[in-house]
Amino acid sequence: MSLNDDVQVLKCIPLFRKVEPAKLKLLAFTSERLTFMAGDNLFAEGDVGDAAYIVLDGTATVRVRTPGGDVEVARIGRNDIVGEIAILCDIPRTATIRAETDLVTLRISKDGFFHLVTQFPQIGVEIMAELAQRLHNTTQALTQARAELAATAGS
């Protein structure tokens, strides 16, 4: 893929839709294209959050540790972004991302990510919306799991 192809992919991502093409070209240029083989980890839960990743091609699973072992909590694919929580909150990675198929990503460094958010505050708003949606989905899943657990305990 070329730099222009990367810019076209970035335009499809809600976080970057309102960013002018010249800035997206700079982002694509300063980012690193990485390929992972099926079964490889992009990063592991607990790692230092030093970059966000945009999936250009392929699929991956999002896994978290539980007392009963690793649990898949989501799947990601083309145009999805992962890893932004750890760089925004300056906390260790909250999940492990494992390539389910061969995976091509664009790695955006922490500095590059913050530079972009500083230049385009609208991206910060989009990030908040994305994170709020994820929190809502997690809350819904937790509520359902608790209800199922309570029903099982009451039987």
C-alpha positions in Angstrom: 0.0 0.0 0.0 1.1 3.6 -0.6 0.9 6.7 1.5 -2.1 7.8 -0.4 -3.8 4.4 0.3 -3.1 4.9 4.0 -4.7 8.3 3.9 -7.8 6.8 2.2 -8.0 4.3 5.0 -7.6 7.0 7.7 -10.4 9.0 6.1 -12.8 6.0 6.7 -12.1 6.0 10.4 -14.6 8.2 12.4 -11.8 9.7 14.5 -10.1 11.1 11.5 -13.0 12.0 9.1 -12.8 15.7 9.7 -9.1 16.0 9.5 -7.8 17.6 6.3 -6.0 15.2 3.8 -2.6 17.0 4.2 -2.7 16.3 8.0 -3.7 12.7 7.4 -0.8 12.3 5.0 1.5 13.6 7.7 0.0 11.2 10.2 0.4 8.3 7.8 3.9 9.3 7.0 5.0 9.5 10.6 3.2 6.3 11.5 4.7 2.9 11.2 3.1 0.1 9.1 3.4 -3.2 10.9 2.4 -6.7 9.9 1.5 -9.4 12.4 1.0 -13.1 11.7 -2.1 -15.0 12.9 -1.5 -15.8 16.6 0.9 -12.9 17.2 0.1 -10.3 19.9 0.1 -6.6 19.0 0.5 -6.0 22.7 -0.3 -7.7 26.0 -2.4 -6.7 29.0 -0.1 -4.9 31.4 2.3 -3.7 28.8 3.3 0.0 28.7 1.0 2.0 26.4 3.3 3.6 23.9 1.1 3.6 20.7 -2.3 3.2 19.2 -2.9 0.8 16.3 -5.3 1.2 13.4 -6.2 -2.1 11.6 -5.7 -1.7 7.9 -6.4 -5.4 7.0 -7.3 -8.6 8.9 -8.9 -9.3 12.2 -7.9 -9.6 15.8 -9.3 -10.6 19.2 -9.4 -8.4 22.3 -8.7 -10.6 25.4 -8.6 -9.9 29.1 -7.3 -11.9 32.0 -9.8 -13.3 34.5 -9.3 -15.7 37.4 -10.7 -18.4 35.1 -8.3 -17.6 32.3 -8.2 -15.3 29.3 -11.6 -14.3 27.9 -12.3 -12.8 24.5 -14.3 -9.6 25.0 -14.3 -8.3 21.4 -13.1 -8.7 17.9 -11.6 -5.9 15.8 -11.1 -5.5 12.1 -10.4 -3.0 9.3 -10.6 0.6 10.3 -10.8 -0.2 14.1 -8.4 1.6 16.5 -7.0 -0.1 19.6 -4.5 0.9 22.3 -5.7 4.5 22.6 -6.9 4.0 26.2 -3.4 3.2 27.6 -1.8 6.2 25.8 -4.6 8.6 26.8 -4.7 7.6 30.5 -1.0 6.8 30.8 -1.9 3.4 32.3 -0.8 -0.2 31.4 -2.6 -1.9 28.6 -6.1 -3.1 29.6 -6.2 -6.0 27.2 -4.2 -8.3 25.0 -4.8 -7.9 21.2 -4.0 -11.1 19.3 -4.1 -11.3 15.5 -6.7 -13.8 14.5 -5.6 -13.6 10.8 -2.6 -12.0 9.3 -3.0 -8.4 10.3 -1.7 -5.2 8.8 -1.7 -2.1 11.1 -0.7 1.5 11.3 1.1 2.2 14.5 0.7 5.7 15.8 3.2 6.7 18.5 2.0 8.3 21.7 3.7 11.6 20.7 2.2 11.5 17.2 -1.3 10.8 18.6 -1.1 13.7 21.1 0.2 16.0 18.4 -2.8 15.2 16.2 -5.3 15.7 19.1 -3.6 19.0 19.9 -3.9 20.2 16.3 -7.5 18.9 15.9 -9.5 19.1 19.1 -12.4 17.5 17.2 -10.5 14.3 17.3 -10.5 14.5 21.1 -14.3 14.8 20.9 -14.5 11.7 18.6 -12.2 9.8 21.0 -14.5 10.6 23.9 -17.5 9.4 21.9 -15.8 6.2 21.0 -14.7 5.5 24.6 -18.2 6.4 25.9 -19.7 3.9 23.4 -17.3 1.2 24.6 -18.1 2.0 28.2 -21.8 1.8 27.4 -21.4 -1.6 25.7 -19.3 -2.9 28.6 -21.9 -1.7 31.1 -24.6 -3.5 29.2 -22.7 -6.7 29.0 -21.9 -6.5 32.7 -25.5 -5.9 33.6 -26.6 -8.9 31.5 -23.9 -11.1 33.0 -24.9 -10.1 36.5 -28.6 -10.8 35.8 -27.7 -14.2 34.4 -25.6 -15.0 37.4 -28.3 -13.9 39.8 -30.9 -16.0 37.9 -28.5 -19.0 38.0 -27.9 -18.5 41.8 -31.6 -18.2 42.5 -32.4 -21.5 40.7 
